[in-house]
Amino acid sequence: MPDIESRIGTTRPHTALIWNYWTGGKDNYPVDRAAGDEIRALHPGIGDYAKADRLFLGRAVRHLAEQEGITQFLDIGTGLPSADSTHEVAQRVAPDARVVYVDNDPLVLAHAQALLVGTPEGRIDYLDADLRDVDGLELLEPGAVSCSAWRAPTPTPDVAMYAGVGRK
Ligand SMILES: C[S@@+](CC[C@H](N)C(=O)[O-])C[C@H]1O[C@@H](n2cnc3c(N)ncnc32)[C@H](O)[C@@H]1O
């Protein structure tokens, strides 16, 4: 693993490495596995959620590439390179597919090079950026509000899930 491992990873658990452990990856350390097991003891299904999420990603990308003809993908919250990353799934269907990965984690950035290998016809790029950095987006009225309140035709009770629409 890259040098960044000397600063994070081996002595403190890291969320990306715990996720890697839950999804059956090998890029994790005893400290990550111990933390992952502790969390799993509190939330027994969590490892299954992680695996199901990863499988969903593959099915969703394959559907978009195969059935909808989509060839450009923006993958925000990339995580560590793993089997069947977005570009692998997309370019298997459409070799000219273009993928931009975005993540704000320095560890993911350190591993990003491994993601940048794809088909000669396609393109892959990686942005070290934060999902919450929305400058260049115009937040439409009424802004970030309870999703039940966003331009609801009739007043409904607020729910504790917030949403907004940004336009570029
Ligand atoms: C649970 S992992 C998902 C990894 C992968 N997409 C998968 O399905 O296996 C979530 C990722 O989102 C990234 N992330 C969390 N908050 C973010 C933010 N505000 N901006 C960009 N990336 C973020 C984390 O660093 C982490 O790599």
The ligand as a Gaussian input file, in Angstrom:
#p B3LYP/6-31G(d) Opt

LIG

0 1
 C      -19.270000       3.364000       2.250000
 S      -18.043000       3.978000       1.167000
 C      -18.722000       3.457000      -0.374000
 C      -17.682000       2.903000      -1.323000
 C      -18.214000       2.423000      -2.664000
 N      -19.000000       3.443000      -3.350000
 C      -18.994000       1.142000      -2.563000
 O      -20.193000       1.157000      -2.866000
 O      -18.428000       0.129000      -2.178000
 C      -18.434000       5.717000       1.183000
 C      -17.357000       6.602000       0.565000
 O      -17.885000       7.941000       0.514000
 C      -16.832000       8.839000       0.803000
 N      -17.404000      10.102000       1.291000
 C      -18.077000      10.303000       2.461000
 N      -18.440000      11.591000       2.584000
 C      -18.002000      12.224000       1.462000
 C      -18.070000      13.577000       1.004000
 N      -18.660000      14.516000       1.735000
 N      -17.531000      13.898000      -0.188000
 C      -16.920000      12.935000      -0.942000
 N      -16.823000      11.631000      -0.559000
 C      -17.354000      11.273000       0.629000
 C      -16.000000       8.128000       1.853000
 O      -14.689000       8.643000       1.915000
 C      -16.075000       6.677000       1.357000
 O      -14.966000       6.369000       0.549000

